Amino acid sequence: MSELINLSGLTKRFGPITAVDNISFSVNRGEVLGFLGPNGAGKTTTMRMLTGFLPPSAGSASVAGHDVVNDTLEAQKKIGYLPEGTPLYGDMTPAAFLEFVADVRNLKAPERQQRIDDVVAKVEIEDVFYRPIETLSKGYRRRVGLAQAILHDPEVLILDEPTDGLDPNQKHQVRSLIRNMAKDKAIVISTHILEEVEAICTRTVIIAQGKIVFDGTPGDLLAQAPTHNAVCIRVPRARAGQVKTAIESVPDVARVEHKEDSDGRTTLVVFPSRGRAIIVDVSQRLTERALAVDEIGVLQGRLDDVFRRLTLEP
């Protein structure tokens, strides 16, 4: 089965408040979906409905062909879930907790011990395996939570802020783990960290006020940045006007903005029409006019600019 997750018209109301408003999308095997939105957008509510912990007010959700309302247990067997806040039993050790989860998931020997050994190595919790969870750092508790989510090798992973509380090295390790698991799973990652989208996601869905405002690849998202494919040029101030005039007539140049720098130079930002790549044409024009510049480069744009526009604009 290629499609492992399907949401159709999913809606959740709390009295007069509509937290999730008619959301529809699917996730195929091999996809890592970044599920983004500002606080209060409905991300966690959506994930709780998808995992069967919260009934929808309308619409439907299915996991590996199992409806999460009408066939909850079968759907949940296919899911590994890392919830927000990593709820764990603090008086247990990771060793005892994973044995408990193995019981819940009905894992039998010899697979049981193999799976425990495998996930402990993957999330690197060997050093704290026999320490009470309540004594562990936030980062280690997060990794214990991830270990329980992948213990039964599920086809679907629902991860709410999987790298929350991890240091840069730990984030790199967890992201590598997610990428390695992705080829035969459908993975949904809810996150506030935009760099996570570029690092591991193959697709992005953004919601605001309970509604989808974007669904596409990270590249599609970045292409909406105001400075995507813009050309940045630094030039001595005395030559800035001449350079600006020369490149304003280049095809697909929409406009040129300039800023006076404190070192006697001027920064020119050349914006393309419809986000097109213009660096070659701009460079060629400068060469034709024999206009030397100090620096020239292409701007990729910023995801946070796009995120703000999509989630704040009416």
LINVENDA-V428065 format. One record per residue. PHI is phi in whole degrees, 0 to 359 (none if undefined). PSI is psi as a letter, one per 20 degrees, with the letter a starting at -180 (999 if undefined). Layout:
((PHI,PSI) (PHI,PSI))
This chain:
((none,p) (281,g) (275,o) (252,h) (230,p) (220,p) (245,p) (228,o) (60,k) (295,p) (221,q) (223,p) (244,p) (243,n) (63,c) (279,i) (264,p) (262,o) (279,h) (230,p) (238,n) (60,l) (273,p) (223,p) (192,r) (232,q) (229,p) (265,r) (303,p) (95,i) (267,q) (244,o) (263,p) (275,o) (254,o) (243,q) (169,q) (291,r) (303,p) (83,j) (284,h) (113,j) (297,g) (295,h) (299,g) (299,g) (292,h) (292,h) (291,g) (297,h) (269,j) (84,j) (270,i) (217,p) (285,q) (285,q) (280,h) (201,r) (83,a) (214,r) (218,q) (224,q) (232,p) (52,k) (87,i) (256,p) (292,p) (285,i) (265,g) (275,i) (221,l) (301,g) (296,g) (295,h) (295,g) (292,h) (296,h) (271,i) (251,p) (250,p) (236,p) (250,o) (284,r) (298,p) (85,i) (49,m) (293,p) (222,r) (269,o) (297,h) (277,i) (274,q) (271,r) (305,h) (299,g) (292,h) (295,g) (290,h) (296,g) (299,g) (296,h) (298,h) (296,g) (300,g) (277,j) (59,k) (280,p) (248,q) (293,q) (274,i) (299,h) (306,g) (291,h) (298,g) (293,g) (298,g) (301,h) (294,g) (288,h) (298,g) (291,g) (295,g) (264,i) (58,m) (242,j) (303,h) (291,h) (240,j) (299,h) (246,k) (260,q) (302,p) (300,h) (295,i) (268,i) (276,q) (292,r) (301,g) (296,g) (292,h) (297,h) (296,h) (288,h) (296,g) (298,h) (293,h) (299,g) (293,h) (291,h) (257,j) (302,g) (267,j) (53,l) (286,q) (283,h) (235,p) (243,p) (243,o) (240,o) (262,o) (54,m) (294,h) (255,j) (298,p) (86,i) (269,q) (281,r) (305,h) (293,g) (293,h) (299,g) (300,g) (294,g) (291,h) (297,g) (297,g) (298,g) (296,g) (299,g) (291,h) (279,i) (292,h) (298,h) (238,k) (226,r) (254,p) (237,p) (244,p) (241,o) (269,p) (206,q) (261,i) (268,o) (294,h) (295,h) (297,h) (298,g) (291,h) (285,h) (224,i) (271,q) (263,i) (206,q) (226,p) (240,p) (245,p) (240,q) (215,p) (52,k) (81,j) (241,q) (286,p) (246,i) (202,p) (212,o) (181,a) (281,r) (303,h) (296,g) (299,h) (294,g) (296,h) (297,i) (274,i) (293,p) (303,h) (260,j) (297,p) (67,j) (291,q) (254,p) (255,p) (233,p) (246,p) (212,q) (305,q) (304,h) (294,h) (257,i) (298,g) (297,g) (295,g) (294,g) (299,g) (297,h) (293,h) (267,i) (296,h) (265,j) (292,p) (305,q) (71,j) (272,o) (276,g) (194,r) (232,p) (252,q) (224,q) (218,p) (281,p) (268,r) (284,i) (262,j) (85,j) (246,r) (239,p) (260,p) (253,p) (247,o) (258,o) (268,p) (274,q) (285,p) (54,k) (68,j) (288,q) (282,p) (237,j) (301,h) (294,g) (294,h) (294,g) (298,g) (296,g) (297,g) (297,h) (295,g) (301,h) (269,j) (55,l) (257,o) (280,q) (234,q) (280,g) (214,q) (210,p) (196,r) (255,p) (268,p) (272,h) (94,r) (236,p) (296,h) (293,h) (296,g) (293,g) (300,g) (298,g) (296,g) (289,h) (258,i) (251,h) (287,q) (291,999))
